[in-house]
Amino acid sequence: MSDDNALTQVHPEGEPQIEGNQPAETPLSLDTFAGKVQFRWVPDAEVSSLGQMPFFIEYLKTSGVFENWVNDCPLQYTSPNAPQKRDVLGTILLSVLAGHWRYAHISALRGDGVNPGLLGMTKVASEDSVRRALSAMKEDETGPWLKKHLRASYEPLLEEPWALDMDATVKPLYGHQEDAKVGYNPQKPGRPSHVYHSYFIANLRMVMDVEVQAGNQTATSFAQPELWSLLDRLPQGSQPRFVRGDCNWGTERAMEGAEQRGLGYVFKLKQSLNVKRLIARLLGNDHWVDAGEKWQGLDTELQLSGWSRKRRVVVLRRPLRAGVSEKNKSPNRASKQLSLELPEALYRGVLYEYAVLVTSL
């Protein structure tokens, strides 16, 4: 056959191009609280941190999320000179999305002549108005309001199998703030702080709840009342398959709380003396199995002095790299938790790092 019978291409590949190899621009119509607006990209123009906010505002209006959040807010004003509730809450929303972390930063929003109007606001509230509004809200009314609307953002996801992650974050504080206490603070020892006890949908990293407590309340015993209250409010079909946490959660109280509710759990154990003895006893065992990511695993049972009964534990090990091996020889406290610093840790010429998990799975 000759080239005269070659196929002719009917449909061009890709999007139509204009001069300068730039794709043709088509105005987008967005539905906002200020009505329909036309949105067009200008490639050479500067964009602020809230440049794509109109798209998010369209979502807020279509879903009714923002309107319901404002209507349910327990904030009430009696003075005719007071700002509108929508202006105050809209200012807080824009400030958070802009990455602000101080009241004084709110003043930067006054230069935005587009997004406040698209949210249906009449003006940007001042920092003093926002501060007074938050001070006037009652805790027993504000908490249920926020939890209700936060739960609505993730509740449909809980119909699928999921796991719950728990974590605590220490935030150093400067100046005078309520419940600023000196506690465990590895980054700035001696600095007053808050601790954020957070609960996430694993893998999605979607926040289900955050409890702010004094800096000296980093222990999981302070977080558990809110955690179990959160899980007890969920329907049976929305319960997590298991909960997991770091070594601070490997306590009798946390395990009993999960067992009483029929929840599986995976907690890391601190490498206490008895845990180290267990690792040393298993070093010569030849039944280690592949656990992925170069880890090897071996399961057994263990009952520590503070436990009411024996529980299943999984001992994991993996070879340390040469550079990491030298680092773990330092007297640094954090590195001591990675290495046993026992002669038995060097097995058949290989230095291993270890982790021990307690689980009901």
C-alpha positions as CSV (number, residue, x, y, z in Angstrom):
1,M,0.0,0.0,0.0
2,S,1.2,3.5,-0.7
3,D,1.1,6.6,1.4
4,D,-1.8,8.0,-0.7
5,N,-4.2,5.8,1.4
6,A,-3.0,7.0,4.8
7,L,-5.6,8.0,7.3
8,T,-6.6,11.6,7.7
9,Q,-6.7,13.0,11.2
10,V,-10.2,14.4,11.9
11,H,-9.9,15.6,15.5
12,P,-7.0,17.9,16.6
13,E,-5.1,16.9,19.7
14,G,-5.4,19.0,22.9
15,E,-7.0,22.3,23.5
16,P,-7.1,25.1,20.9
17,Q,-4.1,27.3,21.1
18,I,-3.7,31.1,20.6
19,E,-0.6,33.2,20.0
20,G,2.2,32.7,22.4
21,N,1.3,29.0,22.9
22,Q,-1.2,30.0,25.6
23,P,-4.5,28.1,25.8
24,A,-7.6,30.1,24.9
25,E,-9.2,31.7,28.0
26,T,-12.9,31.2,28.6
27,P,-14.7,33.3,31.3
28,L,-16.1,31.2,34.2
29,S,-19.5,32.0,35.7
30,L,-19.5,31.6,39.5
31,D,-22.5,31.8,41.8
32,T,-21.7,33.8,45.0
33,F,-23.7,35.5,47.7
34,A,-23.3,38.7,45.7
35,G,-24.9,37.0,42.6
36,K,-23.3,35.7,39.4
37,V,-19.8,36.9,38.7
38,Q,-17.5,36.3,35.7
39,F,-14.1,34.9,36.6
40,R,-11.2,35.1,34.1
41,W,-7.6,34.1,34.6
42,V,-5.0,36.8,33.8
43,P,-1.6,34.9,33.5
44,D,0.6,38.0,34.1
45,A,-1.4,39.5,37.0
46,E,-0.4,39.2,40.6
47,V,-2.6,37.0,42.8
48,S,-3.1,37.4,46.6
49,S,-3.4,34.6,49.1
50,L,-7.2,34.7,48.6
51,G,-7.1,34.9,44.8
52,Q,-9.0,31.6,44.3
53,M,-11.5,32.4,47.1
54,P,-14.4,32.9,44.6
55,F,-14.4,29.2,43.8
56,F,-14.6,28.3,47.5
57,I,-17.3,30.8,48.0
58,E,-19.4,29.2,45.3
59,Y,-19.0,25.9,47.1
60,L,-20.0,27.5,50.4
61,K,-23.2,28.9,48.8
62,T,-24.1,25.8,46.8
63,S,-23.7,23.5,49.8
64,G,-25.3,25.9,52.4
65,V,-22.3,25.3,54.7
66,F,-21.6,29.0,55.4
67,E,-25.2,30.1,55.7
68,N,-26.1,27.4,58.2
69,W,-22.9,28.0,60.2
70,V,-23.8,31.7,60.5
71,N,-27.5,31.2,61.3
72,D,-26.7,28.7,64.1
73,C,-24.0,30.8,65.7
74,P,-25.1,31.7,69.3
75,L,-23.5,35.2,69.0
76,Q,-26.2,37.9,69.7
77,Y,-26.0,41.7,69.6
78,T,-28.4,44.1,71.2
79,S,-26.8,47.4,70.4
80,P,-27.9,49.1,67.1
81,N,-24.3,50.2,66.5
82,A,-22.9,46.6,66.8
83,P,-21.5,44.9,63.7
84,Q,-23.5,42.3,61.9
85,K,-22.9,38.7,62.9
86,R,-22.2,37.7,59.3
87,D,-19.5,40.4,59.0
88,V,-17.8,39.2,62.2
89,L,-17.9,35.5,61.2
90,G,-16.9,36.2,57.6
91,T,-13.9,38.2,58.8
92,I,-12.8,35.3,61.0
93,L,-13.2,32.9,58.0
94,L,-11.2,35.1,55.6
95,S,-8.5,35.7,58.3
96,V,-8.0,32.0,59.0
97,L,-7.8,31.2,55.3
98,A,-5.3,34.0,54.8
99,G,-3.0,32.3,57.3
100,H,-3.3,35.0,60.1
101,W,-2.4,34.0,63.6
102,R,-3.0,37.3,65.4
103,Y,-5.9,39.7,65.8
104,A,-3.8,42.5,64.4
105,H,-3.4,40.7,61.1
106,I,-7.1,41.2,60.4
107,S,-6.4,44.8,59.3
108,A,-4.8,43.4,56.2
109,L,-8.2,42.2,55.0
110,R,-9.4,45.8,54.6
111,G,-7.6,46.0,51.3
112,D,-9.7,43.2,49.9
113,G,-12.5,44.8,47.9
114,V,-13.8,41.6,46.3
115,N,-14.1,38.6,48.6
116,P,-16.0,40.2,51.5
117,G,-18.8,41.2,49.1
118,L,-18.8,37.8,47.5
119,L,-19.5,36.3,51.0
120,G,-22.4,38.6,51.5
121,M,-20.6,40.8,54.0
122,T,-21.2,44.6,54.2
123,K,-17.7,45.3,55.6
124,V,-14.6,43.7,57.2
125,A,-15.0,43.8,61.0
126,S,-12.2,45.4,63.0
127,E,-9.9,43.3,65.2
128,D,-11.5,44.7,68.3
129,S,-14.9,43.7,67.1
130,V,-13.7,40.1,66.5
131,R,-11.9,40.0,69.9
132,R,-15.0,41.2,71.7
133,A,-17.3,38.8,69.8
134,L,-15.2,35.8,70.7
135,S,-15.0,36.9,74.4
136,A,-18.8,37.3,74.5
137,M,-19.5,33.8,73.3
138,K,-20.4,31.3,76.0
139,E,-18.5,28.1,76.1
140,D,-21.5,25.9,76.8
141,E,-23.2,27.3,73.6
142,T,-20.2,27.8,71.3
143,G,-18.8,24.2,71.8
144,P,-21.9,22.4,70.6
145,W,-22.3,24.8,67.7
146,L,-18.8,24.3,66.4
147,K,-18.9,20.5,67.0
148,K,-22.1,20.2,65.1
149,H,-20.8,21.9,62.0
150,L,-17.4,20.2,62.2
151,R,-19.1,16.8,62.4
152,A,-21.2,17.6,59.3
153,S,-18.0,18.0,57.3
154,Y,-16.8,14.4,57.9
155,E,-19.8,12.4,59.0
156,P,-20.6,10.9,55.5
157,L,-17.0,9.6,55.3
158,L,-17.4,7.4,58.3
159,E,-19.7,5.0,56.4
160,E,-16.5,3.5,55.0
161,P,-14.0,1.6,57.1
162,W,-11.6,4.0,58.7
163,A,-9.0,4.3,61.5
164,L,-8.6,7.0,64.2
165,D,-5.3,8.7,64.9
166,M,-4.6,10.5,68.1
167,D,-1.8,13.0,68.6
168,A,-0.7,15.8,71.0
169,T,1.1,18.9,69.8
170,V,2.8,21.4,72.2
171,K,2.5,25.0,71.2
172,P,4.9,27.5,73.0
173,L,3.2,30.7,74.1
174,Y,4.5,34.3,74.5
175,G,2.8,37.0,76.5
176,H,-0.1,36.4,78.9
177,Q,-2.6,33.7,77.8
178,E,-5.2,31.7,79.7
179,D,-3.8,28.3,80.9
180,A,-0.3,29.0,79.7
181,K,1.6,26.6,81.9
182,V,5.1,25.2,82.0
183,G,5.1,21.5,81.1
184,Y,6.7,19.1,78.6
185,N,8.1,21.3,75.9
186,P,10.9,19.6,73.9
187,Q,11.4,22.6,71.5
188,K,11.6,25.4,74.2
189,P,12.1,23.9,77.7
190,G,10.8,26.1,80.4
191,R,8.5,28.1,78.1
192,P,4.8,28.2,79.0
193,S,2.6,26.4,76.4
194,H,-0.7,24.9,75.4
195,V,-1.2,21.3,74.3
196,Y,-3.5,20.4,71.4
197,H,-5.0,17.0,71.8
198,S,-6.1,16.2,68.2
199,Y,-8.1,13.4,66.6
200,F,-7.8,12.6,62.9
201,I,-9.3,10.4,60.3
202,A,-6.2,8.4,59.4
203,N,-4.7,8.8,55.9
204,L,-7.1,11.7,55.1
205,R,-5.7,13.6,58.0
206,M,-9.1,15.2,58.4
207,V,-9.6,16.7,61.9
208,M,-12.5,15.4,63.9
209,D,-11.8,17.4,67.1
210,V,-9.1,19.4,68.8
211,E,-9.0,20.0,72.5
212,V,-6.8,22.8,73.8
213,Q,-5.5,22.3,77.4
214,A,-2.9,23.7,79.7
215,G,0.7,23.0,78.8
216,N,1.2,20.8,81.8
217,Q,-1.6,18.4,80.7
218,T,0.2,16.5,77.9
219,A,-0.6,13.1,79.3
220,T,-3.3,11.1,77.5
221,S,-5.3,10.8,80.7
222,F,-6.4,14.4,80.1
223,A,-7.4,13.7,76.5
224,Q,-9.3,10.5,77.0
225,P,-12.6,12.0,78.4
226,E,-13.1,14.0,75.3
227,L,-11.9,11.2,73.0
228,W,-14.4,8.6,74.5
229,S,-17.2,11.2,74.4
230,L,-16.5,11.9,70.7
231,L,-16.6,8.1,69.9
232,D,-19.7,7.5,72.1
233,R,-21.6,10.0,70.1
234,L,-21.0,8.2,66.8
235,P,-23.5,5.6,65.6
236,Q,-22.4,2.0,65.7
237,G,-22.0,1.8,62.0
238,S,-19.6,4.9,62.0
239,Q,-17.2,3.6,64.7
240,P,-13.6,3.3,63.6
241,R,-12.2,-0.2,62.9
242,F,-9.3,0.6,65.3
243,V,-7.6,3.5,67.0
244,R,-3.9,4.1,67.1
245,G,-1.4,6.4,68.9
246,D,2.2,6.8,69.9
247,C,3.9,5.5,73.1
248,N,2.0,8.0,75.3
249,W,-1.2,6.1,74.5
250,G,0.2,2.6,75.4
251,T,-1.3,2.7,78.9
252,E,-3.7,0.5,80.8
253,R,-6.4,3.2,80.9
254,A,-6.4,3.8,77.2
255,M,-6.4,0.1,76.3
256,E,-9.3,-0.6,78.7
257,G,-11.3,2.3,77.3
258,A,-11.0,0.8,73.8
259,E,-11.7,-2.8,75.0
260,Q,-14.9,-1.7,76.8
261,R,-16.2,-0.2,73.6
262,G,-15.2,-3.2,71.4
263,L,-12.7,-1.1,69.4
264,G,-9.4,-2.4,68.1
265,Y,-6.3,-0.5,69.0
266,V,-2.6,-0.3,68.0
267,F,-0.4,1.7,70.4
268,K,3.3,2.0,70.6
269,L,5.0,1.1,73.8
270,K,7.7,3.0,75.6
271,Q,10.9,1.0,75.8
272,S,10.9,0.5,79.5
273,L,13.1,-2.1,81.2
274,N,10.7,-4.9,80.8
275,V,10.1,-4.1,77.2
276,K,13.8,-4.1,76.6
277,R,14.1,-7.5,78.3
278,L,11.4,-8.8,75.9
279,I,13.4,-7.5,72.9
280,A,16.6,-9.1,74.2
281,R,14.8,-12.4,74.7
282,L,13.6,-12.4,71.1
283,L,16.8,-11.4,69.4
284,G,17.9,-15.0,68.7
285,N,14.5,-16.1,67.5
286,D,14.6,-17.3,63.9
287,H,10.9,-16.8,63.2
288,W,11.0,-13.1,62.2
289,V,8.7,-12.4,59.3
290,D,8.7,-9.6,56.7
291,A,6.5,-6.7,57.8
292,G,7.2,-4.3,54.9
293,E,9.5,-1.3,54.5
294,K,12.5,-3.4,55.6
295,W,10.9,-4.2,58.9
296,Q,10.7,-7.7,60.4
297,G,8.0,-8.6,62.9
298,L,7.5,-11.1,65.7
299,D,4.4,-11.3,67.9
300,T,4.1,-12.6,71.4
301,E,2.4,-11.8,74.7
302,L,3.4,-9.4,77.5
303,Q,2.0,-8.2,80.8
304,L,3.7,-5.1,82.2
305,S,3.5,-4.2,85.9
306,G,0.7,-1.7,85.4
307,W,-1.5,-4.0,83.2
308,S,-4.3,-6.0,84.5
309,R,-3.7,-8.9,82.1
310,K,-1.5,-10.2,79.3
311,R,-1.9,-8.5,75.8
312,R,-0.6,-9.2,72.4
313,V,2.5,-7.3,71.4
314,V,4.3,-7.1,68.1
315,V,8.1,-6.5,68.1
316,L,9.4,-4.9,65.0
317,R,13.0,-4.5,63.9
318,R,15.0,-3.2,60.9
319,P,18.7,-2.7,60.2
320,L,20.1,0.7,60.9
321,R,22.0,2.6,58.2
322,A,25.7,3.2,59.0
323,G,25.2,7.0,59.5
324,V,22.2,6.4,61.8
325,S,24.1,3.8,63.8
326,E,26.8,6.3,64.7
327,K,24.2,9.0,65.6
328,N,22.4,6.6,68.0
329,K,25.6,6.2,70.0
330,S,25.3,9.8,71.3
331,P,23.8,10.4,74.7
332,N,20.9,12.3,73.2
333,R,17.6,11.4,74.9
334,A,15.6,11.1,71.6
335,S,18.2,8.7,70.1
336,K,18.1,6.5,73.2
337,Q,14.5,5.6,72.3
338,L,15.6,4.4,68.9
339,S,18.4,2.1,70.0
340,L,18.4,-0.4,72.9
341,E,22.0,0.5,73.7
342,L,22.4,-3.1,74.8
343,P,25.0,-5.6,73.5
344,E,22.0,-7.8,72.3
345,A,21.0,-5.0,69.8
346,L,23.9,-6.0,67.6
347,Y,22.8,-9.3,66.3
348,R,25.0,-11.3,63.9
349,G,26.9,-8.2,63.0
350,V,23.8,-6.1,62.2
351,L,22.7,-3.2,64.4
352,Y,18.9,-3.1,64.5
353,E,16.4,-0.4,65.6
354,Y,13.3,-1.7,67.4
355,A,9.7,-0.7,67.9
356,V,7.1,-2.5,70.1
357,L,3.4,-2.3,69.5
358,V,0.6,-3.5,71.7
359,T,-2.6,-4.4,69.8
360,S,-5.9,-6.2,70.1
361,L,-6.0,-6.9,66.3
